[in-house]
Amino acid sequence: MSDTRVLVLIGAGSAVFTRGLLADLITADDLGSWEIRLVDVDAEALSVAARLAAKMVEARTAGNRITVRTSTDRRTELPGADYVVTCVGVGGRPAWQRDHDICREHGVYQPVGDSVMPGGISRLLRTVPVMVDVARDVADLAPDAFFFNYSNPMTANVQAMTRHAGAEPVGLCHGMHHVQRELAAFAGLPFEETSTLYAGINHLTFIYDFRHNGKDAWPVVRARMERELAEPPEPSDIGAIWENGKAWHNPFSWEIFRRYGAYPAANDRHVLEFFPERWAGGDYYGKKLGVDAFSVPEILQWGEDRYQGMRAQAEDSAPLDASAFENSTGEQEQLIAIIRSITFDRRQMFSVNVPNRGSVPGLPDEAALEIPAVATARGLRPVSVPDLSAPLTSILARRLTSVELATEAAMTGDRGLAVEAMIADGAVTDPDAALALTDALLDAQRAFLPRFA
């Protein structure tokens, strides 16, 4: 029996994620030997990722324990997998840009559009059926593999893959981990000495308990928040994409904290999309959402620039960026720690997106929630969160309604349900306006929506 483990990465054309994962595995000597199978339906993007991977392995002379192979057919690569990771973006950045533009044309402004509001619903409609097909293949060909998903919209994808494919995916997102780190820094505390309790849905997870060496750390956090928010904001702090550690960078999240005693991950850029009725016309503290507040074109251009940089390195027109092998802070960061905890049965705690199954009272058992879990040699074991407050539970229950309607619409190709999901989401409440926007999005993304033909 070989000691080499097999990891299949589906959606490997996402070169940034692939680079981060490879860098972490190459530098993780304690995790032993790996065969990395890169899969993507886009042969050109896959070729870029493969060439970059080869250069990285060579740069660290890791060929004796890291091998890489590629395919556009996931079914040939899944048998024998120990780990399966999905990072799929159906339609890529162009489809994301189309969602953004069409929503703006219909008077809807949003800063992300990868989870909720009309842009998020559009992404859901084209992504969920693809993810269910992937999950069916995983369940069929790699039933014993640990299955991790990074694809958005996370909540809908995990719910649908569990319900319709009989798979057991675990959704991972670095948002919760990063927000805990930011809260520690905000309070002037070492991250390693802090702990949290939380529950929610991806991009709307309520941290209701925050401690430093076992003691309540909220008073320290609250004191700095009140001090900073008592001063007028710097315009550059409002709606900046990159976190800067200031309270005025996330004024709405702090408003929620004041009102409910819990801080929402993952900060204003994501959280405000779950409360669309508060941002009529996209107005956000004197700026416009998705335009000069959390600019969508800016983040898309950043992603494209990073990809082109990876491509240049793969094609030898730029030197390999050695910083990739240094401190890991990317989406894959938590994955490597989970693999390590599983491998050595360290039973460390991580934030995961899994079916509720009674972990949080008052929410549906099938709902995919973001909650703590312990990584053991037998897999991830969710932790019960029985004390999330009733008001916060009711907010989550309301948000899950649109997810349920949109997921059913995606699987059945039901245009009427898609419209109802738009209305339930709250960004567009007029039925005629919701119908017009839904039709515009379905038409623009029809190449990725065969069930709506």
C-alpha positions, 0 to 999 in steps of 0.5 A: 500500500502506497504512503502517497495520498491523492488530492483531486482539485476540481476547478484547478484553472483557478490558478491563484487557489491552485498556486496557494494549495501547491505552495502549502503542500510543497512546504508541508514536509510533515504531510508526506508525499502527494499526487495532485490531480488537477481537473478543469473543463477549460483546457487552456486555464488548466494548462496554465495551472499545470505549468505553474505547478511544475515550476513550483515543484521544480523550484523547491526540488519537491519532485520526490514527494509531489507529483502533478497530473492533469485532466479535463475529465474528473471521472478519470481522476476521482478513483483512488482519491483521499481528498477532493476539493472543488473550486468551481466558478461557472462562467468565471469573471465574465459571468460575474461582470454580466450579473453586476452590469445587469443588476445595476441596469435594473437599479440593484447595487451590490458589492459582491454578488456571489451569495445573495441578492439578484447577482448571487441568485444568478450565480446560484442558478448556473452553479448549483446543477454543476456542483450536484453533478460533481458531487454525484461523481464524487459519491460514485467514484470516491465515496471514502474521500474527504470532500471539501468545497470552496465554490460559491454560493456556499450555502446553496451548493452544500445544501444541494450536493447533500440533498440531491447527490447523497454526498457529504461535502464540507464547505470551507471559507476563510472569512470566519477565520480572518474575522476572528484574527481581525477582532483579535488585532482590533482588541490588541490581543494575540490571535492564538490566545483568543477563542470564539463561538458562532453560528450562521450561514456563509458570509453571515455568521454571528460571532456571539462569544469572543474570549481571551484566555477564557475571559470575555473580550467583548468589553475591550472590543466595545471600548475601541469601537465606541471611541473610533465611531465617535469620530467622523470617518475618513472617506477612504475608510468607507467601502474600501475593499481591503481591511484596514483595521478601523471601525469605520471600515465596517460601520454596519457590522458594528451597528449589528454588534451594538444591537445584537451583541454579536459581530457578523463575519465576513464584515460589511462587504458581504454582510450588508447584502443580507439586508438589502432593504436597508440600502435603497438605490445602493446608497451606503454611508454617502457612497454607491455599493459596487461602484465607489463602495466595495467596487466590483470592477476593482475586485474583478480587475484585481483577480484578472491581474493576479491570474495574468501574473500567474500566467506570465510565470507559467509561460516564463515571461516573468520569474516565479514569485517565491513569496507564494511559499511564505506565510499562507493567507489564501483561501486554502489556508484552513484546508491544510490545517484541517488535513494536518488535524485529520492526518494526526488526529489533533482534533482541532477546531475549524469553521465549516459549512455543513448540514445543520442536523440539529446543531442550531435549534430553530433552523432546518436540519437540511440547512447548510450552516457555518458552525464550529467543527472538530477535525478528527481522523474520522472526519469533521464533527460539528459542534452543537451551538444551542445558545444562538439568540432567538433574534439572530436565529430568526434573521438566518431563518428568513435568509434561508427562504430565498436560498431554498426557493432559488436552489429548487429553481436551479434544479428544476429550471422553474422560472417562476420559482426563480422570480419568487426567490428574487422577491423573497431575497428582498432586494426587489419586492415588486413582482413585475420588476423581479420578473424583468430582472430575472428574465434579463439575467436568465437571458444573459447567462443562458449558455450556462443555464440548460435547464431553463432552455 
